[in-house]
Amino acid sequence: MEEQMSRVQREKNDVQSRMEEDQEDLNELMKKHKAAVSQVCFSPLSHFHIH
């Protein structure tokens, strides 16, 4: 029983740390996406875009 509990706890920690890493990756992607979008919006060509 004790062994099972510690295994479950370890797996939970693994999943949690993976989720945190995924969240960091997602945040990084969102930053890049926002930067790209704002560059497009403020580029000199933006007045050619149909809004």
CYANA upper distance limits for C-alpha pairs under 8 A (distance plus 0.5 A):
  1 MET  CA      5 MET  CA      6.77
  2 GLU  CA      6 SER  CA      6.87
  3 GLU  CA      7 ARG  CA      6.71
  4 GLN  CA      8 VAL  CA      6.67
  5 MET  CA      9 GLN  CA      6.62
  6 SER  CA     10 ARG  CA      6.59
  7 ARG  CA     11 GLU  CA      6.67
  8 VAL  CA     12 LYS  CA      6.57
  9 GLN  CA     13 ASN  CA      6.69
 10 ARG  CA     14 ASP  CA      6.68
 11 GLU  CA     15 VAL  CA      6.69
 12 LYS  CA     16 GLN  CA      6.58
 13 ASN  CA     17 SER  CA      6.59
 14 ASP  CA     18 ARG  CA      6.63
 15 VAL  CA     19 MET  CA      6.60
 16 GLN  CA     20 GLU  CA      6.75
 17 SER  CA     21 GLU  CA      6.73
 18 ARG  CA     22 ASP  CA      6.64
 19 MET  CA     23 GLN  CA      6.53
 20 GLU  CA     24 GLU  CA      6.73
 21 GLU  CA     25 ASP  CA      6.76
 22 ASP  CA     26 LEU  CA      6.56
 23 GLN  CA     27 ASN  CA      6.60
 24 GLU  CA     28 GLU  CA      6.68
 25 ASP  CA     29 LEU  CA      6.69
 26 LEU  CA     30 MET  CA      6.61
 27 ASN  CA     31 LYS  CA      6.70
 28 GLU  CA     32 LYS  CA      6.83
 29 LEU  CA     33 HIS  CA      6.51
 30 MET  CA     34 LYS  CA      6.49
 31 LYS  CA     35 ALA  CA      6.60
 32 LYS  CA     36 ALA  CA      6.60
 33 HIS  CA     37 VAL  CA      6.58
 34 LYS  CA     38 SER  CA      6.54
 35 ALA  CA     39 GLN  CA      6.63
 36 ALA  CA     40 VAL  CA      6.83
 37 VAL  CA     41 CYS  CA      6.68
 38 SER  CA     42 PHE  CA      6.57
 39 GLN  CA     43 SER  CA      6.26
 40 VAL  CA     45 LEU  CA      8.42
 40 VAL  CA     46 SER  CA      7.07
 41 CYS  CA     46 SER  CA      6.21
 42 PHE  CA     46 SER  CA      6.87
 45 LEU  CA     49 HIS  CA      7.88
